């Protein structure tokens, strides 16, 4: 219990360091999930349990919707009223988006639904639920940890092994390198300038800019996930992998098995399957795919750019499914290569909307690409290497970290500590000056 209380206190201090008032929001979400879990224990009929799940999920999503989407929907309503000639003063509010609200809201819902499905037993001790939702490594940007995966770990005696130390430190160093070196350099030297004013760049630079963003967002987000999973390992917890070389995917479905695995799994199990999944005919399957990705886009942000991003993924998933039903030919190397090429560029085309600050910037990017100009002013070989090398690394063995861990765990602790310090010093030396927040902190 002392360990739980210490971790819980550390997590709330960590979250409150930016703005202590939002700790009450985190606490209320956690207590709502805990109370709902106790309510599911009290009632026996499935109808009553469904009502409790609906009320808990509705309340949690209502709070998320207010903080995240109030301004967006009000602005959209005002634009619609202006379009038909009805000018109205609407009650706009200055709302600060709490860091990580989407992530801890989804985890709270996960707890309630897992209790309802009997995947876990409801916890009578609120400390367990509060710690599950607030544990600081994954609190502000994931990965989204399932209650059924995490809570049983609280019941086991914690022990920090040499393997866990090597694994955790290797992930932390690798994650810091991805973020502080690769992602930050690409953002400053290429991506931010290109997406600030696409009309000032050639078609080639625009294409390299979106390739750069594909690498930047991967290194930024998978870097944070690596740090979170590594830190959790050092605390004695096991989190599942959140990225698995997504840019080697040969289909968009394969991409979502590899990209932000915790979110795609959450959307599948708590949204796509409850909608009916693929059980009720072809067109219902297409509808469910589209709705799941549409809502996944809306989850990422209150803007039309995110809605279009999610819609593009949903539409292409439906197209892929339709094609796969007709194409029964055996998978070949040529077919896999073509599938990889198409998938990568569909993902990159959608990234244009994800990265653009508004639809006009996205439109400027596509118009500029159609000009077919090849000027490379401002491009350096260093920038090209930062794009190509991480993409090439997508095709190395996926268990490289585990292999490195096995080699290091046979060495003395002094050697492991020295290697970690040397790696950290190298990252700090290579990183550009200044700091940039993780991209997924805004979600």
Buried (B, 14 or more C-beta within 10 A) or exposed (E): EEEBEEBBEBBBEBBBEBEEEBBEBBBBBBBBBBBBBBBBEEEEEEEEBEEBBEBBBEBBBEBBBEBBBBBBEBBEEBEEEEEEEEEEEEEEEEEEBBBBBBBBBBBBBBBBBBBBEEBBEBBEEBBBBBBBBBBBBBBBBBBBBBBBBBBEBBEEEEEEEBBBBBBBBBBBBBBBBBBBBBBBBBBBBBBBBBBEEBEBBBBBBBBBBBBBBBBBBBBBBBBBBBBBBBBBBBBBBEBEBBBBBBBBBBBBBBBBBBBBBBBBBBBBBBBBBEBEBBEEEEEBBBBBBBBBBBBBBBBBBBBBBBBBBBBBBBBBBBBBBEEEEEEEEEEEEEEEEEBBEBBBBBBBBBBBBBBBEEEEBBEBBBEBBEEEEEEEEEBEEEBBEBBEEBBEEBEEEEEEBEEBBEEBBEEEEEEBEEBBEEBBEBBEEEBEEEEBEBBBBEB
